[in-house]
Amino acid sequence: MVGVTLNMDLGELPDEPEALYACCTVANVACGGHVGDAASMSDAVGRCVRYRCRLSAHPSYPDRASFGRVSMTLPQDVLVRALVTQLEALQATATAQGTTVTAVKPHGALYHDAASTSATAQALLDAVDRVLPAVTLVGPPVGALARLCAARGLGYAREGFADRAYRADGGLLARGQPGALLLDPAACAAQAVRLAQGGQVETVCVHGDTPNALAVVTAVRDALANAGLLVTR
């Protein structure tokens, strides 16, 4: 049976529970765009090493004011430079601790814009090519980023969300809409299993910045593991 990895967006909160890193198989670490600095990256990478969690970069638009959740119109070269700076910072931290970055998952508005706009996807891939040319990109099952990765022969992991509500057409219900965030651990676990069994995704995400993230990811991990759907390597 085909399974999925379990990824979390981490390195975003000062009081982030260390136990989160023991639950997920991939940690997408914020690297200075929407949040994060040298100290937070060092802590997050160290936790990845301790818990044998794969390290993924989580770059964003350079937008700390809005936590990277607002689309930005930037010249292509400016966006590429901003993303290169973030990726280089995390890669340097990883190298210093004897590990490597194995994937890149864009954050927030950049995630959605890279799926909907070829120019944004191109900027992201150009930045990745300069710093981490051999990594896997993570994004929605369909869209510009998936198409460009296929055209370039790059690894691409299609992602589903355990803790976000989906519309009838398969898209995510926008943040801010009632019910957009799923907070009940049992409901998140059931959705993760459905996504994994559907065969349309290779990785399932739980966000690390929700108040009950540890309860949610624990339930999701247990459900996937019990169903024989959790890939841990």
N, C-alpha and C positions, 0 to 999 in steps of 0.2 A: 504494500500500500504506500502510495506517495505521501510524504509528510511535509511539514513546514517548519521553518525556524521561528523563534519567538523573539521579536526585537522590541526594544524600548528606547524612547527618546530621553536621554539622561544628561547629567552635568548641567542642569538648568536651575536647580534650587539649592540654596546654601544648607538646608537641613534635610537633604535627600537621604532616605534610608539606604544604608549600604547593602541591606538584604535584597534590594531590587536587583543588584548585579548577580546575585546567586540564583535568581529565578529566570532571568532571560538568557538567551543564547547569543544575542547580538546587542551591543549597546551603541546607540547613535549619539555621539558626544558633541554637545554644543561647542563651537570653536570660535566664538567671538563676534559673530554677526548679530544675532538677536540677544545673546547672553553668553557669558563665559569669558574667562581670562586664564592667564598662565597657571594660577593656583587651582582653579576649578578643573582645568584640563588635566593637570598633574594628578589630582585626587581621583578623577574618573578613570584615567588610564591605569593608575595603580590598582584600582578596584577590578578593572577588567583582567589584569594580570593575576590578581589573587584568586579570582573566581573562574578563571579560564573562560572568560566571556569574550567573544570576538569583538574587535573594535571597529566601529564605523564612524565616519565623519558626518556631522549634521550641520552643514553650512546654511547660511541664510542671506537674504538681503541685509545690507549693513543698516539695521533698523532696530536699535535697542528700545527706542521710545514706544514702538508698537509691538514689541516682541516678535518682529518679523512676520506679522500676520496681515500686513497691508502691502499690496502690490506697489512696486516702485518702477518708475520709468527712468532708466539710466542708460547712458551711452554704452554700447557693447563692450568697449575696452575697459570702461570704469567698472562694470559689473564683473568682468573677468578678473581684473586686478583684485577686487574686493574678495572674490571667492578664492583666488590663489593664496592671498594672505591668510585666510582662515585655514585652508587645507595645509599650508606649510606649517602653521603654528601647531596643529594637532599632530602632524607627521613628525615634527621635531620632538615633541613631547613623547610620542610613542617610541621613537628611536632611542631616546635617552633612557627609557625604561625597558629596552630590549624586546619591544613588540612592534607590530605593524598595523597599519590601517588596511582593512580588507574590503571595505565597501564605502559608498557615499550615498547618503539619503538627504536630499534637500529638505529644508524646514519650511513649514507654514506657507506663506504666499508664494515663495519660490517653488515649492513642491507643485502647487497647482498651476502656476504660470509655466513651468517647464513642461507640464503635460498639455497645456492648451496652446502654447506659443512656441513655434520652432526657433525663433531667435533667442528666446530665453533658454531653451534646451541646449542650443548650440553654445551659448556662453558658458553654461554649466559644464558641458563636455570639454570645451576648450580649456577651462581651468583645471578640470580633473586630469586631462591629458598632460598638462605641464608638470603636475605634482605627483599624481597617483595613477599612472596610465594603465595599470593592470587590475584595478579594482572593479567590483561589481556595482552597478548603479541600482538604486531601489526607488520604485515609484509606482504609480497606478497601473492596473492591468493594461490599459490602452492609453494612447495619446502621443504627443510629439516626442517626448523623451524616450518612450519605448520604441518608437519607429526609428529615431536617429541612432539609438544604441544598436538596433538590429542592422541598420545600414552600415555602421562602423565595425560591426562584428564584436561589440562589447557585451560583457555579461550584464544581464538585467534580471532583477528579481521583482516579480509582480507582488504587490502588497495589498493586504486587506487589514481592516481595523476591527479589533475586538470591542473597543470602547467608543465607537462612533456609530450613529444611526445612519442607515442608508435610505435613500429615496427609492421609489418603485422602479425608476429607470436604472438603478444600480449606482448612481452617484451618491456622494456623501451629502447628508443634510448639513447645510451651512452652520458654522459655529454662530452662536447667538440665537438660533432658532430653538423653540421649545423642544426638548427631547434630543437635541443634537449629540449630547454627551451621554453615554451609557455608564452609570455608576454602580449598578447592581452587579456584584461579582458573578452570580449565577447566570445572569443574562449575558454578560460578556463572555463567559466560558462557553455557553451554548452557541453564541455567534461565532466564536473562534473555531469551534468544531465544524459548524456548517461551512464556514469559509474554506477550511482545510479539506473537507470532504468534497467540496465542489470542484476542486482541481483547477481553479482559475488563479490561484495565488501560490507563491513559494514561501512567503513570509507573512506573519501576522504581527501587528503592532499593538502594544499597550502604551499609552502615554504615561510618562513618569511624573508629570506635574499636577496630577489630580490628587485630592486629599487622601483617597483610599486606594492609591495605586498599588500598594503592596498586597492588599486583599484581592484586588482585581487580578494582578499578574499571577498570584499564587493559584487562584481558582482556574485561570486560563491555562497555566502550565500543567496543573494536575489533570484537567480535562483532556488536553491534547495528549499528554503522556498515557493516560488510561485508555484512550482510544487508539493508541499506537500511531499517533500522527505527529509527534514531536521529533524534529531532527535536531540533534545536539552536537553534531560535528560540522 
